[in-house]
Amino acid sequence: MLKLSDGRTALRAMLTLAIPISLQNLITFAVSFADNLMIGSLGDTAISAVYMGTQVQTFLQMAMNGITTAMLVLVAQYWGKQDTGRIRQAASIALRVALVVGAAATVLGIFFPWQILSLLTPEKNVAAAAVPYLQITGASFLFFAIAQVLIAMLRGVENARIGMYVSFGSLAINVVLNWVLIFGHLGFPAMGIQGAAVATLISRIFEAGAALFYALRIEKRLRWRLSDLFRSVGPLARDFARYGAPVIAGDIVWGVNLFCQSMIVGRLPEEAIAAASIMSMMSNLVYVWITGLCSAVGILTGKLVGAGDTERIRPYARMVQKTFLCVGVVSGLLVFAIRGPFISLYDISSTAQGYADQLLILLAVTIVGTCYQMTGLAGLVKAGGDTSFVFKNDTCFVFLVVLPSAFIALQLGAPVWVVMACLKCDQILKCIVAAIKINRFRWMKNLTRPA
């Protein structure tokens, strides 16, 4: 059982979980970055097309994040009670939901690519280039959904390394196939962005297969089996719906937010779209360690609450806030310092480079707020049992602040960086809400049932 006798012990426990999770995130980022960087050598149109083509994947990823987070809220608390039977039930519920969502995303990506892309951007050449990319990657969405749930299930019982190993294998496959298929090596034709899509599809199939093999044949703590997927889950289904629905809804709201943001970005000049893609890559790079630490915070928080060890939460929560404020400042300084070399990795026009420099400076500022508020609200409040607050908070900010302000800025012809600042303003404003909510300590709720 986790002992939080002092801040140093808590930090050590957090890092023990966070390092393999962060390494997995780094490897996952490297897969996307390999696509982005190699495609970047093909020019502004190609990189803009891939950015637009990945937006369905981004929406699916947010939905999956909601499903897995909802699962982990229950899994972490039941893990605190060592109730593996209920953990298997929670994982089976999450996998059922993920299969439905993944299948729906696959159908949309394969059969309705033009309709989706025409919503995102009026740039016909960008949309036309993105259609085949979306159709091919659409076939990977179901495999992606399966892998995410299984890896999250294992992470919830403090087995975080398997995700790192699986992602490393996926990275190796994706990078090699990118080199072969994008540029036409080893006797294969040069397929451009379609080659990147095929490489992504194959790596996702491997990822799902490896995660499933490990969960069924090697993992010994839970002994989860495919038959669990078809068994009755009883009252736990109601718990998942009650406590998980706000979590899933919150991430779907965030997915809608990102999709609408892509629609706004898609109405900027082509060079600005390319710059936004570079900003997205840098943001994902920083998120590698932020989300790793945030996931670790959530697992430990849920474990403490589930075990009834709430007295130790207060010093733990204060330590978390101080740690992530420092992480945010360091992250912002790092983004500012490396923005020039990072942009130079891309073969883009001078106009796009100028936009990218502005956007990365903006990111250096907002990432400080992201580190603090995201970890506090997701890793403490949501994981601690108050699953509806983050959903309500995000919904208000997205639909009352972020999207309206960005739309107005776009209509007024504001500079690109101003439009993007409107899209990122919530990352700073949420810090006020997070500080008040966390330090009132009314978010600790034990969601588990008696054994």
Secondary structure, DSSP 8 states (H G I E B T S, - for coil): ----SSHHHHHHHHHHHHHHHHHHHHHHHHHHHHHHHHHHTT-HHHHHHHHHHTHHHHHHHHHHHHHHHHHHHHHHHHHHTT-HHHHHHHHHHHHHHHHHHHHHHHHHHHH-HHHHHHHH-S-HHHHHHHHHHHHHHHTTHHHHHHHHHHHHHHHHTT--HHHHHHHHHHHHHHHHHHHHHHHT-TT----THHHHHHHHHHHHHHHHHHHHHIIIII--SS---GGGGGS--THHHHHIIIIIHHHHHHHHHHHHHHHHHHHHHTTS-HHHHHHHHHHHHHHHHHHHHHHHHHHHHHHHHHHHHHTT-GGGHHHHHHHHHHHHHHHHHHHHHHHHHHHHHHHTTS---HHHHHHHHHHHHHHHHHHHHHHHHHIIIIIIIITTB-HHHHHHHHHHHIIIIIHHHHHHHHHTT--HHHHHHHHHTHHHHHHHHHHHHHHHT--B-------
